[in-house]
Amino acid sequence: MLLDNPIEDYLPTIIQAFKKTIKKYKHGRIDKGIRHYYYGTLSAMLVVIRRQEVHQRENWSSWLQAKNKKKAIEIR
């Protein structure tokens, strides 16, 4: 996964994923291995951040808004 910012900008997310993993481990909810659970948690959290970055940069919904404005003008 390619990230836009340096890894230091993602440290709070990395630490949060680690804390979630440790909490689950202490409660006995991790069966296979802590490393695998941490990787999955971190990966899912980084995917969310990446999607937010792309949404802010690309503004995917602008084509839909422009289309709706055009229809609103035609209807009047």
C-alpha positions, 0 to 999 in steps of 0.5 A: 500500500502506498501512503502519501505521507511519511511513516511518522505521520501514521504513528498514532494509528500504528500505536492505536492498532498495537494497543488494540492488539495487546488488549485483545491478547490480554483478554484471551481473544486472539487464537492464532498469533499476536503478530497476525492479529496486529498485521490485520488490525493495522492493515485495516486501519491504514486502508481507512486512512488511505481511503480518506486521503484519496477522497480528500485529494480526488474529490470523487463525489464532485461529478455526482454533485455537478450532475445533480445541479444540471438536472435541477436546472433542467427540471425548472 
